[in-house]
């Protein structure tokens, strides 16, 4: 979401209060030099160590010194290093694994959603449309006149009985309060007149353009109809509200730290901010210096501000970000064929028969972006969901590589649920990476065939095909759009089972080992961190998690029930529960 963090008053105050900090919108200085402390000598013994090395070998114990792995082997080999000062962790038969590497999330947006909106997400159990409307009406009735109300998680595809509202319908519900219903995908929202007025948006307001463009929906007379698509317009609408409600810098840093603890609780030791901004970079650095951080990387819209490798060991920019299309669940992905015509697509999604979403950038703009990325020796994350959007991205990479031959660019396609076999072969040839959001299968897998047909729906997020094609793939949860549950993702990748029990595209299932690699070493490779994290090998950083059971041994249908008991970053305990 473009500049959501920029609209936070806390960020403006924060940059003004830090000596030497840049003004909002300018290139911020590197984060604070102090980083997450390292453990001196820590010995993990009496467990099952899933190393995720090239052979997926297992060991019994691991020794860590000054944040680095120094021995992987037996209890006897590790305990030879024991000293009176050494911290010994008795795994008691539990499993030690590399921490999960999350290549695509939105930490600041997640913070905003969890702190300043009412949660109505279907992925958190809100699936009854009547109950959701009751929640909205009850909240409006209790609100003070003029109080701004934001509800996050609107999703008629998964919430029975809902239909996208018009501006006038929302006006009738909340005549005296700005009201915004924000879609689960983040790419869509619905606002009433008071919300538009609060933001200074009217029928004469132009749609934003560029990499974070989008549209304000309009009726036949050109009046705003309440619908808003994509990050630019949503940021314009929410800017004055967020500027008013966000508190002081301490509140913001504490919220980020709570986010890192939540990630650690789920076994995530590395996150990548998919729309990195200066203010967020500065916040992350301050949290690293004050409370201690998990490992952070990021992709920026304004990537030119970030020299390759800018930052510190714990907080760095990786490359640039660009959106080609929107979300499959809002009718805004760019496909070669239109959505099917039925009650779900036409009446629930409001997608006109035969409608094909135009890309949010032109091929020339995309070509220029990729060319500049390669010319300046950066990497990139390109949001491309529909097969036509994916084709545009691959065309841009191919053209860019002809002009600036680069063997190791690790440009990645984000989500790419419709990537075809011919496109996977092309991606392999071009060195393009792919990251899949398996929540698409688990939570939306029961409706996707209604939108695009059985053949395309069955191979949605085709991990098995990517593995067969030799394309390096990873997984992500894209917070706050889906739950922060990597173990649930492993289960979905191996079973392809939806929340209603359907097995969607059994031929696209992969082994548990391949699923583990997708959320560890494969993901680390995409972030240029494969020599640092992603596996338990001598010399790597000790970013480790302790699990209640070995995911390689349990029934694949029960992987999501495994508990994360402890998380270590650079060998230091970052989070613990149950050990």
C-alpha positions as CSV (number, residue, x, y, z in Angstrom):
1,X,0.0,0.0,0.0
2,X,1.7,3.1,-1.1
3,X,2.9,5.5,1.6
4,X,0.6,4.1,4.3
5,X,3.4,4.5,6.7
6,X,4.1,8.0,5.4
7,X,0.7,9.1,6.4
8,X,1.4,8.2,10.0
9,X,1.9,11.3,12.1
10,X,4.1,9.2,14.4
11,X,6.5,8.6,11.6
12,X,6.7,12.3,10.9
13,X,7.3,13.1,14.6
14,X,9.7,10.2,14.8
15,X,12.0,11.4,11.9
16,X,11.9,14.9,13.3
17,X,12.9,13.7,16.8
18,X,15.9,11.5,15.7
19,X,19.2,13.5,15.3
20,X,20.3,13.4,11.7
21,X,17.1,11.7,10.5
22,X,15.7,12.7,7.1
23,X,12.5,14.5,6.7
24,X,9.5,12.4,5.5
25,X,9.8,11.4,1.9
26,X,13.6,11.8,1.9
27,X,16.1,9.0,2.1
28,X,16.5,8.0,5.8
29,X,19.8,7.2,7.3
30,X,20.8,3.6,8.0
31,X,19.2,2.0,11.1
32,X,20.9,2.2,14.5
33,X,24.2,0.3,14.6
34,X,23.2,-1.8,17.7
35,X,21.6,-5.0,16.6
36,X,19.9,-8.0,18.2
37,X,22.4,-9.4,20.8
38,X,24.1,-12.7,20.2
39,X,24.4,-15.6,22.5
40,X,27.9,-16.4,23.7
41,X,27.8,-20.2,23.7
42,X,24.5,-22.1,23.5
43,X,24.3,-25.9,23.1
44,X,21.1,-27.6,21.8
45,X,21.1,-31.3,22.7
46,X,18.8,-34.4,22.9
47,X,16.7,-33.4,19.9
48,X,15.9,-34.1,16.3
49,X,17.7,-31.4,14.2
50,X,16.1,-31.0,10.7
51,X,19.0,-29.3,9.0
52,X,17.4,-28.5,5.6
53,X,20.8,-28.9,4.1
54,X,21.3,-30.3,0.6
55,X,20.5,-33.8,1.7
56,X,17.8,-32.9,4.2
57,X,19.9,-34.7,6.8
58,X,19.0,-34.9,10.5
59,X,21.3,-34.5,13.5
60,X,20.9,-34.7,17.3
61,X,22.5,-31.5,18.6
62,X,23.8,-28.1,17.5
63,X,26.4,-25.7,19.0
64,X,26.1,-22.0,18.6
65,X,28.9,-19.5,19.5
66,X,28.4,-15.7,19.1
67,X,25.3,-16.1,17.0
68,X,26.8,-18.6,14.5
69,X,26.4,-22.3,14.2
70,X,29.8,-24.0,14.9
71,X,28.8,-27.7,15.2
72,X,26.0,-29.8,13.9
73,X,26.2,-33.4,15.0
74,X,25.7,-35.7,18.0
75,X,25.3,-34.9,21.7
76,X,28.8,-36.0,22.3
77,X,30.3,-33.8,19.6
78,X,28.4,-30.7,20.8
79,X,28.9,-31.3,24.6
80,X,32.7,-31.3,24.0
81,X,32.4,-27.5,23.8
82,X,30.6,-27.2,27.1
83,X,32.0,-24.6,29.6
84,X,30.6,-23.3,32.9
85,X,29.2,-20.2,31.0
86,X,27.6,-22.2,28.3
87,X,23.8,-22.2,28.0
88,X,22.5,-25.7,27.5
89,X,19.1,-26.2,25.9
90,X,17.7,-29.7,26.5
91,X,15.4,-30.3,23.5
92,X,14.0,-33.4,25.3
93,X,13.2,-35.1,22.0
94,X,11.7,-32.0,20.3
95,X,12.6,-30.8,16.8
96,X,15.0,-28.0,16.0
97,X,14.6,-26.4,12.6
98,X,15.8,-23.3,10.8
99,X,13.4,-20.4,11.3
100,X,10.8,-19.7,8.6
101,X,11.7,-17.0,6.1
102,X,8.7,-14.8,5.1
103,X,9.5,-13.1,1.8
104,X,6.3,-11.1,1.4
105,X,4.4,-9.4,4.3
106,X,3.3,-5.8,5.2
107,X,4.4,-5.2,8.8
108,X,3.3,-1.6,9.1
109,X,0.0,-2.3,7.4
110,X,-0.6,-5.3,9.7
111,X,0.2,-3.0,12.6
112,X,-2.4,-0.5,11.4
113,X,-5.1,-3.2,10.8
114,X,-4.6,-4.8,14.2
115,X,-4.4,-1.6,16.1
116,X,-6.8,0.8,14.4
117,X,-9.5,-1.2,12.7
118,X,-12.3,-3.6,13.6
119,X,-11.4,-7.1,12.5
120,X,-14.0,-8.8,10.3
121,X,-11.6,-11.1,8.4
122,X,-13.1,-14.4,7.2
123,X,-9.7,-16.0,7.9
124,X,-10.2,-15.2,11.6
125,X,-13.7,-16.7,11.7
126,X,-15.9,-13.9,10.5
127,X,-17.9,-15.8,7.7
128,X,-21.5,-15.0,8.5
129,X,-22.7,-12.0,6.5
130,X,-25.6,-11.2,8.8
131,X,-23.3,-11.2,11.9
132,X,-20.9,-8.9,10.1
133,X,-23.6,-6.4,9.3
134,X,-24.8,-6.6,12.9
135,X,-21.2,-5.9,14.1
136,X,-21.0,-2.9,11.8
137,X,-24.4,-1.5,12.8
138,X,-23.7,-2.0,16.5
139,X,-20.3,-0.3,16.2
140,X,-21.8,2.7,14.4
141,X,-24.6,2.9,17.1
142,X,-22.0,3.1,19.9
143,X,-19.7,5.5,18.1
144,X,-19.6,9.2,18.8
145,X,-20.8,11.5,16.0
146,X,-17.9,12.1,13.6
147,X,-15.9,9.2,14.9
148,X,-14.1,7.5,12.0
149,X,-14.8,3.7,11.7
150,X,-12.7,1.3,9.7
151,X,-13.6,-2.4,9.4
152,X,-10.9,-4.7,7.9
153,X,-11.7,-8.0,6.2
154,X,-14.7,-7.4,4.0
155,X,-14.9,-10.4,1.6
156,X,-18.3,-11.4,0.1
157,X,-16.8,-14.4,-1.6
158,X,-16.2,-16.0,1.8
159,X,-18.8,-14.3,3.9
160,X,-22.2,-15.7,3.2
161,X,-24.9,-13.2,2.4
162,X,-22.8,-10.2,1.8
163,X,-22.8,-8.0,-1.3
164,X,-20.6,-5.0,-2.0
165,X,-22.3,-1.9,-0.8
166,X,-22.8,1.4,-2.5
167,X,-21.8,4.8,-1.1
168,X,-25.5,5.6,-0.5
169,X,-26.1,2.4,1.3
170,X,-23.2,3.1,3.7
171,X,-24.6,6.7,4.1
172,X,-27.8,5.2,5.3
173,X,-26.0,3.1,7.9
174,X,-23.6,5.8,9.1
175,X,-24.9,9.3,8.2
176,X,-22.8,11.0,10.9
177,X,-19.6,8.9,10.8
178,X,-16.9,8.4,8.2
179,X,-17.2,4.7,7.4
180,X,-14.7,2.5,5.4
181,X,-15.1,-1.3,4.8
182,X,-11.6,-2.5,3.8
183,X,-11.3,-5.8,1.8
184,X,-9.3,-8.7,3.1
185,X,-7.2,-8.6,-0.1
186,X,-6.2,-5.0,0.9
187,X,-6.8,-4.1,-2.8
188,X,-10.4,-2.9,-2.4
189,X,-12.6,-0.9,-0.1
190,X,-16.0,0.8,0.2
191,X,-16.5,4.3,1.7
192,X,-19.4,6.5,2.6
193,X,-19.8,10.2,1.8
194,X,-18.4,11.3,5.1
195,X,-15.2,9.3,4.6
196,X,-14.7,10.9,1.2
197,X,-15.4,14.3,2.5
198,X,-13.0,13.8,5.4
199,X,-10.2,13.0,2.9
200,X,-11.2,15.9,0.6
201,X,-12.0,13.4,-2.2
202,X,-14.9,14.2,-4.6
203,X,-16.0,13.6,-8.2
204,X,-13.2,15.8,-9.5
205,X,-10.4,13.9,-7.8
206,X,-8.3,12.1,-10.4
207,X,-7.3,8.5,-10.1
208,X,-3.7,8.0,-9.1
209,X,-1.4,6.5,-11.6
210,X,1.9,4.6,-11.7
211,X,3.2,1.6,-9.8
212,X,0.6,2.2,-7.0
213,X,-2.2,3.5,-9.1
214,X,-5.9,2.5,-8.9
215,X,-9.4,3.8,-9.3
216,X,-12.2,5.5,-7.5
217,X,-15.5,3.8,-8.6
218,X,-18.0,6.1,-10.3
219,X,-21.6,5.8,-11.4
220,X,-22.9,6.7,-14.9
221,X,-23.0,10.4,-13.9
222,X,-19.4,10.4,-12.8
223,X,-20.3,10.6,-9.1
224,X,-18.3,8.5,-6.6
225,X,-20.1,5.2,-6.0
226,X,-18.2,4.2,-2.9
227,X,-15.8,1.6,-4.4
228,X,-12.1,2.1,-4.2
229,X,-9.5,-0.2,-5.9
230,X,-5.8,-0.5,-5.2
231,X,-3.3,1.1,-2.9
232,X,-3.1,4.6,-4.2
233,X,-6.7,5.6,-3.8
234,X,-7.0,3.7,-0.4
235,X,-4.0,5.6,0.9
236,X,-5.5,8.9,-0.2
237,X,-8.7,8.0,1.6
238,X,-7.2,6.9,4.9
239,X,-4.3,9.4,5.1
240,X,-6.1,12.1,7.3
241,X,-7.6,9.4,9.5
242,X,-4.4,7.6,10.2
243,X,-2.5,10.9,10.6
244,X,-4.9,11.8,13.4
245,X,-5.1,8.5,15.3
246,X,-1.5,7.2,15.4
247,X,0.2,8.1,18.6
248,X,3.8,8.9,19.6
249,X,7.0,7.2,18.3
250,X,7.2,5.0,21.3
251,X,3.7,3.6,20.5
252,X,4.8,2.9,16.9
253,X,8.1,1.1,17.9
254,X,6.3,-0.9,20.5
255,X,3.7,-2.0,17.9
256,X,6.4,-3.1,15.5
257,X,8.1,-5.0,18.3
258,X,4.9,-6.7,19.1
259,X,4.7,-7.7,15.5
260,X,8.1,-9.2,15.6
261,X,7.1,-11.2,18.7
262,X,4.0,-12.4,16.9
263,X,6.2,-13.6,14.0
264,X,8.5,-15.3,16.3
265,X,5.6,-17.0,18.0
266,X,4.8,-18.6,14.6
267,X,8.4,-19.6,13.9
268,X,9.3,-16.7,11.6
269,X,12.8,-15.3,12.0
270,X,13.1,-13.3,8.8
271,X,10.5,-11.0,7.3
272,X,10.5,-9.0,4.1
273,X,8.4,-5.9,3.9
274,X,6.8,-6.0,0.5
275,X,6.3,-2.2,0.2
276,X,9.3,-0.8,2.2
277,X,9.3,2.9,3.0
278,X,11.9,5.2,4.6
279,X,9.9,5.7,7.7
280,X,9.4,2.0,8.2
281,X,13.1,1.4,7.6
282,X,13.9,3.9,10.3
283,X,11.4,2.3,12.7
284,X,12.8,-1.2,12.1
285,X,16.3,0.1,12.8
286,X,15.2,1.7,16.1
287,X,13.4,-1.5,17.2
288,X,16.6,-3.5,16.4
289,X,18.6,-1.1,18.4
290,X,16.3,-0.9,21.4
291,X,14.3,-4.1,21.8
292,X,16.1,-6.5,19.4
293,X,14.8,-7.5,16.0
294,X,14.1,-10.5,13.9
295,X,15.8,-10.3,10.5
296,X,14.2,-7.7,8.1
297,X,14.5,-7.2,4.4
298,X,12.3,-5.2,2.0
299,X,11.3,-4.1,-1.5
300,X,10.5,-0.4,-2.1
301,X,8.4,1.4,-4.6
302,X,11.0,4.3,-4.4
303,X,13.8,1.8,-4.6
304,X,16.3,4.3,-6.1
305,X,16.7,5.7,-2.5
306,X,18.2,2.4,-1.4
307,X,21.7,1.5,-2.6
308,X,21.9,-2.3,-2.9
309,X,22.6,-3.8,0.5
310,X,21.8,-0.5,2.3
311,X,21.3,-0.9,6.1
312,X,22.7,-3.3,8.6
313,X,22.9,-7.1,9.0
314,X,19.5,-7.2,10.6
315,X,17.6,-4.5,8.5
316,X,18.3,-4.0,4.8
317,X,16.6,-3.1,1.5
318,X,16.7,-5.8,-1.1
319,X,15.2,-4.2,-4.2
320,X,12.3,-2.6,-6.0
321,X,8.5,-3.3,-6.0
322,X,5.9,-2.9,-8.7
323,X,2.2,-3.9,-9.1
324,X,1.0,-5.1,-12.5
325,X,-2.5,-6.0,-11.4
326,X,-4.7,-6.4,-8.4
327,X,-6.5,-9.3,-6.6
328,X,-8.3,-12.3,-8.0
329,X,-11.0,-11.9,-5.3
330,X,-12.0,-8.4,-6.4
331,X,-12.1,-9.0,-10.2
332,X,-8.9,-7.0,-10.7
333,X,-6.3,-9.4,-12.0
334,X,-5.1,-9.2,-15.6
335,X,-6.0,-12.4,-17.4
336,X,-5.9,-13.5,-21.0
337,X,-9.6,-14.5,-20.7
338,X,-12.3,-12.9,-18.6
339,X,-13.9,-14.3,-15.5
340,X,-16.7,-16.7,-15.9
341,X,-20.2,-15.2,-16.0
342,X,-22.4,-16.3,-13.1
343,X,-24.1,-15.0,-10.0
344,X,-20.8,-15.0,-8.0
345,X,-18.8,-13.0,-10.4
346,X,-21.5,-10.6,-11.6
347,X,-23.6,-10.1,-8.5
348,X,-21.2,-10.8,-5.6
349,X,-17.9,-9.5,-7.1
350,X,-19.5,-6.8,-9.3
351,X,-17.5,-7.9,-12.3
352,X,-19.3,-7.2,-15.5
353,X,-19.7,-10.0,-18.0
354,X,-16.6,-10.1,-20.3
355,X,-14.7,-7.7,-18.2
356,X,-10.9,-7.9,-18.4
357,X,-8.9,-5.8,-15.9
358,X,-6.4,-3.5,-17.6
359,X,-2.9,-3.7,-16.0
360,X,-2.1,-0.9,-13.6
361,X,1.2,-0.1,-15.5
362,X,1.9,-0.1,-19.2
363,X,4.4,-2.6,-20.7
364,X,6.7,0.4,-21.3
365,X,6.6,1.3,-17.6
366,X,7.2,-2.2,-16.6
367,X,10.1,-2.5,-19.1
368,X,11.7,0.6,-17.7
369,X,11.4,-0.6,-14.1
370,X,13.0,-3.9,-14.8
371,X,15.7,-2.4,-17.0
372,X,16.6,0.0,-14.3
373,X,16.6,-2.7,-11.7
374,X,19.1,-4.8,-13.7
375,X,21.2,-1.8,-14.8
376,X,21.7,-0.7,-11.1
377,X,22.3,-4.3,-10.0
378,X,19.3,-4.6,-7.8
379,X,16.5,-7.2,-7.4
380,X,12.8,-6.8,-7.6
381,X,9.4,-8.2,-6.5
382,X,6.7,-7.9,-9.1
383,X,3.1,-8.4,-8.1
384,X,1.6,-10.3,-11.0
385,X,-1.4,-12.6,-10.4
386,X,-3.2,-13.1,-13.7
387,X,-1.6,-15.0,-16.5
388,X,-1.5,-11.9,-18.8
389,X,0.2,-9.9,-16.0
390,X,2.7,-12.7,-15.5
391,X,3.4,-12.6,-19.3
392,X,4.0,-8.9,-19.1
393,X,6.5,-9.3,-16.3
394,X,8.4,-12.1,-18.1
395,X,8.5,-10.0,-21.3
396,X,10.0,-7.2,-19.3
397,X,12.6,-9.4,-17.7
398,X,13.6,-10.9,-21.0
399,X,14.0,-7.5,-22.6
400,X,15.9,-6.2,-19.6
401,X,18.3,-9.1,-19.6
402,X,19.1,-8.5,-23.3
403,X,20.1,-5.0,-22.4
404,X,21.8,-5.7,-19.1
405,X,22.8,-9.4,-18.9
406,X,22.7,-10.5,-15.3
407,X,23.2,-14.1,-14.1
408,X,22.0,-13.6,-10.5
409,X,19.2,-11.1,-10.3
410,X,16.7,-13.2,-8.3
411,X,13.7,-11.1,-9.6
412,X,10.6,-12.6,-8.1
413,X,6.9,-12.9,-9.2
414,X,4.6,-12.3,-6.2
415,X,1.7,-14.6,-5.8
416,X,1.5,-15.7,-9.4
417,X,-1.4,-18.2,-8.9
418,X,-2.2,-18.5,-12.6
419,X,1.4,-19.1,-13.9
420,X,1.2,-21.5,-16.8
421,X,3.6,-24.3,-17.6
422,X,5.0,-22.4,-20.6
423,X,5.6,-19.4,-18.2
424,X,7.3,-21.6,-15.6
425,X,9.6,-22.9,-18.3
426,X,10.3,-19.3,-19.3
427,X,10.8,-18.3,-15.7
428,X,13.4,-21.0,-15.3
429,X,15.3,-19.9,-18.4
430,X,15.3,-16.3,-17.2
431,X,16.2,-17.0,-13.6
432,X,12.9,-15.6,-12.3
433,X,11.8,-16.7,-8.8
434,X,8.2,-17.3,-7.7
435,X,6.5,-17.0,-4.3
436,X,3.1,-18.5,-3.7
437,X,0.4,-17.5,-1.2
438,X,-1.0,-20.9,-0.2
439,X,-3.9,-19.2,1.7
440,X,-5.4,-18.8,-1.7
441,X,-5.8,-22.5,-1.8
442,X,-6.8,-23.1,1.8
443,X,-9.3,-20.2,2.2
444,X,-10.4,-19.3,-1.3
445,X,-9.9,-22.7,-3.0
446,X,-13.6,-23.6,-2.6
447,X,-14.7,-20.6,-4.7
448,X,-11.8,-20.1,-7.2
449,X,-13.2,-22.6,-9.7
450,X,-16.4,-20.6,-9.8
451,X,-14.4,-17.6,-10.9
452,X,-12.0,-19.1,-13.5
453,X,-13.3,-22.7,-14.2
454,X,-12.2,-26.1,-13.0
455,X,-9.1,-26.4,-15.1
456,X,-7.5,-23.2,-14.1
457,X,-8.8,-23.4,-10.5
458,X,-7.4,-26.9,-9.9
459,X,-3.9,-25.7,-10.6
460,X,-4.2,-22.4,-8.6
461,X,-0.8,-21.8,-7.1
462,X,0.8,-24.6,-9.0
463,X,3.7,-25.4,-6.7
464,X,4.1,-29.0,-8.0
465,X,4.5,-27.7,-11.5
466,X,7.0,-25.1,-10.3
467,X,9.0,-27.8,-8.6
468,X,8.9,-30.0,-11.7
469,X,10.0,-27.1,-13.9
470,X,13.0,-26.4,-11.6
471,X,11.8,-22.9,-10.7
472,X,12.9,-21.8,-7.2
473,X,9.7,-21.2,-5.2
474,X,8.9,-19.9,-1.8
475,X,5.8,-19.3,0.3
476,X,4.4,-16.3,2.2
477,X,1.4,-15.2,4.2
478,X,1.1,-11.6,2.9
479,X,0.0,-10.3,6.3
480,X,-2.6,-9.0,7.1
481,X,-4.5,-10.7,4.3
482,X,-4.0,-14.2,5.7
483,X,-3.0,-15.7,9.0
484,X,0.6,-15.7,10.1
485,X,0.9,-19.5,10.1
486,X,3.8,-21.0,8.2
487,X,3.0,-24.5,9.5
488,X,-0.5,-24.2,8.1
489,X,1.1,-23.3,4.8
490,X,3.3,-26.4,4.9
491,X,0.1,-28.5,5.4
492,X,-1.7,-26.8,2.5
493,X,1.3,-27.2,0.1
494,X,1.5,-31.0,0.9
495,X,-2.3,-31.7,1.0
496,X,-3.9,-29.0,-1.1
497,X,-6.9,-29.3,1.2
498,X,-9.3,-26.3,1.6
499,X,-11.0,-25.2,4.8
500,X,-14.1,-27.1,3.6
501,X,-12.2,-30.3,2.9
502,X,-11.8,-30.2,-0.9
503,X,-8.5,-31.3,-2.3
504,X,-7.8,-28.7,-5.0
505,X,-5.5,-30.0,-7.7
506,X,-4.0,-33.0,-6.1
507,X,-1.3,-33.2,-8.9
508,X,0.1,-29.9,-7.5
509,X,0.9,-31.4,-4.1
510,X,4.5,-31.5,-3.0
511,X,6.4,-33.5,-0.4
512,X,6.8,-32.3,3.1
513,X,10.5,-31.9,2.5
514,X,9.9,-29.7,-0.5
515,X,7.3,-27.7,1.5
516,X,9.8,-27.1,4.3
517,X,12.4,-26.0,1.8
518,X,9.9,-23.5,0.3
519,X,9.6,-21.7,3.6
520,X,13.3,-21.9,4.6
521,X,16.2,-22.2,2.3
522,X,14.4,-21.5,-0.9
523,X,13.0,-18.3,0.5
524,X,16.3,-17.3,2.0
525,X,17.8,-17.7,-1.5
526,X,15.2,-15.3,-2.9
527,X,16.3,-12.6,-0.4
528,X,20.0,-13.2,-1.0
529,X,20.3,-14.7,2.5
530,X,20.9,-18.3,1.6
531,X,24.5,-18.1,2.9
532,X,23.2,-16.7,6.2
533,X,20.0,-18.4,7.1
534,X,17.5,-21.0,5.9
535,X,19.3,-24.1,7.0
536,X,21.2,-25.4,10.0
537,X,24.8,-25.6,8.7
538,X,28.1,-24.6,10.2
539,X,28.9,-20.9,9.6
540,X,25.3,-19.7,9.3
541,X,23.4,-17.5,11.6
542,X,21.6,-19.4,14.4
543,X,18.1,-18.3,13.5
544,X,16.3,-21.4,14.9
545,X,13.0,-22.7,16.1
546,X,11.9,-25.5,18.4
547,X,8.8,-27.5,17.4
548,X,6.7,-29.8,19.4
549,X,6.9,-32.5,16.7
550,X,8.9,-33.2,13.5
551,X,6.8,-32.1,10.5
552,X,8.6,-34.8,8.5
553,X,7.1,-37.5,10.7
554,X,3.5,-36.4,11.4
555,X,0.5,-37.0,9.2
556,X,0.6,-34.2,6.7
557,X,-3.0,-33.3,7.5
558,X,-1.9,-32.5,11.1
559,X,1.2,-30.3,10.4
560,X,-0.7,-27.2,11.3
561,X,-1.3,-28.6,14.8
562,X,2.5,-28.6,15.6
563,X,3.4,-26.0,18.2
564,X,6.3,-23.5,18.0
565,X,7.9,-23.8,21.5
566,X,10.8,-21.3,21.1
567,X,12.5,-19.1,18.6
568,X,16.1,-18.0,18.5
569,X,17.6,-15.1,16.5
570,X,21.4,-15.1,16.2
571,X,21.4,-17.8,18.8
572,X,19.6,-15.6,21.4
573,X,16.2,-16.6,22.7
574,X,13.6,-14.2,21.2
575,X,10.4,-16.0,22.2
576,X,9.5,-19.0,24.2
577,X,6.3,-20.8,25.3
578,X,5.9,-24.3,26.6
579,X,9.6,-25.3,27.0
